Amino acid sequence: MDDELAKLRELTGQLQKLTYEAVKAGTMAELPEEEQLFARAMQEHMHLKHIHNALEFADLREGAPYEVEYEGNVVNPLAHVALHAAVKGQIEKAPEVRTAFETMVATGTPAHHAEHVLGGLLGALMWEMSRASEKGAAEAKARYDRSIQRLSGDSSFREKMTKRFGGSHAAFD
């Protein structure tokens, strides 16, 4: 299993490097749709030192995760980018997520910060589902769906979530 995981990480690093090269070369449109989402998220974060370094040296890492310590926590800059890509995909394909995003932006939340809020909710859902029984996973999905709906119609909830999931990238500078 360890060999398989190491190979998967190595291949992931190669894909990240190729996507990064497409971003730098301006050839993102030639990438498959999923990689275009990741490339767009990458492009928005290139100015951040740890994200740039994780991408610039992705092939040299040979699959080893790129992690940084921030305020006593270990964070992965590329996981942040991947979550942005997932949210971008949801905004494009899930009307309820698009509505929540558009509502947040229309009520003054910057688009990138709105993606952080949606990414925070999506990340929490993914974590809960990975640890839950089938019933627990269904309950986690129902909570996520309610939260997405509340972002659209409940201004106090929207404000609370906007504060909870900040717009800062301090961990990656």
C-alpha positions as CSV (number, residue, x, y, z in Angstrom):
1,M,0.0,0.0,0.0
2,D,2.8,2.4,0.8
3,D,4.4,1.9,-2.6
4,E,1.0,2.5,-4.3
5,L,0.5,5.7,-2.3
6,A,4.0,6.9,-3.1
7,K,3.4,6.3,-6.8
8,L,0.0,8.1,-6.7
9,R,1.7,11.0,-5.0
10,E,4.4,11.1,-7.6
11,L,1.9,11.1,-10.4
12,T,-0.1,13.8,-8.8
13,G,3.0,15.9,-8.5
14,Q,3.7,15.4,-12.1
15,L,0.2,16.4,-13.1
16,Q,0.5,19.5,-10.9
17,K,3.7,20.5,-12.5
18,L,2.3,20.0,-16.0
19,T,-0.7,22.1,-15.1
20,Y,1.5,24.7,-13.6
21,E,3.6,24.8,-16.8
22,A,0.4,25.3,-18.9
23,V,-0.5,28.2,-16.6
24,K,2.9,29.8,-17.1
25,A,2.8,29.2,-20.9
26,G,-0.8,30.5,-21.3
27,T,-2.1,27.2,-22.7
28,M,-4.7,26.4,-20.0
29,A,-7.4,26.2,-22.6
30,E,-5.8,23.0,-23.9
31,L,-6.2,21.2,-20.6
32,P,-9.1,18.9,-19.7
33,E,-12.0,20.7,-17.9
34,E,-11.0,19.5,-14.4
35,E,-7.4,20.6,-14.9
36,Q,-8.6,24.0,-16.2
37,L,-10.4,24.5,-12.9
38,F,-7.2,23.6,-11.0
39,A,-5.2,25.9,-13.3
40,R,-7.5,28.8,-12.7
41,A,-7.3,28.3,-8.9
42,M,-3.5,28.0,-9.3
43,Q,-3.3,31.2,-11.3
44,E,-5.2,33.2,-8.6
45,H,-2.7,32.0,-6.0
46,M,0.7,32.2,-7.8
47,H,1.7,35.4,-5.9
48,L,1.8,33.4,-2.7
49,K,5.3,32.1,-1.9
50,H,4.4,28.7,-0.6
51,I,2.0,27.9,-3.4
52,H,4.5,29.1,-6.0
53,N,7.2,27.0,-4.4
54,A,4.9,23.9,-4.1
55,L,4.2,24.2,-7.9
56,E,7.6,25.3,-9.1
57,F,9.2,22.3,-7.4
58,A,6.4,19.7,-7.7
59,D,8.5,17.4,-9.9
60,L,11.5,17.6,-7.5
61,R,9.4,16.6,-4.5
62,E,8.8,13.2,-6.1
63,G,5.4,13.0,-4.6
64,A,6.3,14.2,-1.1
65,P,3.6,16.5,0.3
66,Y,4.5,20.2,0.5
67,E,3.4,21.2,3.9
68,V,4.0,24.4,6.0
69,E,3.5,25.1,9.6
70,Y,1.3,28.1,10.4
71,E,0.2,29.0,13.9
72,G,0.9,25.5,15.2
73,N,-1.0,23.8,12.4
74,V,0.4,22.0,9.4
75,V,-1.2,23.2,6.2
76,N,-0.9,22.1,2.6
77,P,-1.0,25.0,0.1
78,L,-2.0,22.7,-2.8
79,A,-4.9,21.3,-0.8
80,H,-6.1,24.9,-0.6
81,V,-5.8,25.3,-4.4
82,A,-7.6,22.0,-4.9
83,L,-10.4,23.1,-2.7
84,H,-10.7,26.3,-4.7
85,A,-10.9,24.2,-7.9
86,A,-13.6,22.0,-6.4
87,V,-15.6,25.1,-5.5
88,K,-15.2,26.6,-8.9
89,G,-16.6,23.4,-10.4
90,Q,-19.5,23.5,-8.0
91,I,-20.3,27.1,-8.9
92,E,-20.3,26.1,-12.6
93,K,-22.4,22.9,-12.2
94,A,-24.5,23.1,-9.0
95,P,-27.2,25.8,-9.2
96,E,-27.7,26.0,-5.4
97,V,-23.9,26.6,-4.9
98,R,-23.9,29.2,-7.7
99,T,-26.9,30.9,-6.1
100,A,-25.1,31.0,-2.7
101,F,-21.9,32.3,-4.3
102,E,-23.8,35.0,-6.2
103,T,-25.7,36.0,-3.1
104,M,-22.5,36.4,-1.1
105,V,-20.9,38.5,-3.9
106,A,-24.0,40.6,-4.3
107,T,-24.1,41.4,-0.6
108,G,-20.5,42.6,-0.5
109,T,-18.3,39.5,0.0
110,P,-15.4,39.5,-2.5
111,A,-15.6,36.5,-4.9
112,H,-12.4,34.9,-3.6
113,H,-13.6,35.2,0.0
114,A,-16.9,33.7,-1.0
115,E,-15.0,30.7,-2.4
116,H,-13.2,30.4,0.9
117,V,-16.6,30.2,2.7
118,L,-17.9,27.6,0.2
119,G,-14.6,25.7,0.4
120,G,-14.8,25.7,4.2
121,L,-18.2,24.1,4.1
122,L,-17.2,21.6,1.4
123,G,-14.0,20.7,3.3
124,A,-16.0,20.1,6.4
125,L,-18.4,17.9,4.5
126,M,-15.6,15.9,3.0
127,W,-14.0,15.4,6.4
128,E,-17.3,14.3,8.0
129,M,-18.1,11.9,5.2
130,S,-14.7,10.3,5.3
131,R,-15.2,9.5,9.0
132,A,-18.9,8.6,9.0
133,S,-21.1,5.6,8.6
134,E,-23.5,5.6,5.7
135,K,-26.2,7.2,7.9
136,G,-23.7,9.7,9.3
137,A,-22.6,10.6,5.7
138,A,-26.2,11.2,4.7
139,E,-26.7,13.5,7.7
140,A,-23.4,15.4,6.9
141,K,-24.6,15.9,3.3
142,A,-28.0,17.2,4.6
143,R,-26.2,19.7,6.9
144,Y,-24.1,20.8,4.0
145,D,-27.1,21.3,1.8
146,R,-28.9,23.3,4.6
147,S,-25.8,25.5,5.0
148,I,-25.7,26.2,1.2
149,Q,-29.4,27.2,1.3
150,R,-28.9,29.4,4.3
151,L,-26.0,31.2,2.6
152,S,-28.6,32.4,0.1
153,G,-31.4,33.3,2.4
154,D,-30.1,34.1,5.9
155,S,-28.0,37.2,6.2
156,S,-26.9,36.5,9.7
157,F,-25.7,33.0,8.8
158,R,-24.0,34.4,5.8
159,E,-22.2,37.0,7.9
160,K,-21.2,34.3,10.5
161,M,-19.8,32.0,7.8
162,T,-17.9,34.9,6.2
163,K,-16.2,35.7,9.5
164,R,-15.6,32.0,10.3
165,F,-13.9,31.3,6.9
166,G,-11.7,34.3,6.4
167,G,-10.3,35.6,3.2
168,S,-6.7,35.6,4.3
169,H,-3.8,33.6,2.8
170,A,-1.4,34.4,5.6
171,A,-0.4,30.7,5.9
172,F,0.9,30.7,2.3
173,D,2.8,34.0,2.2
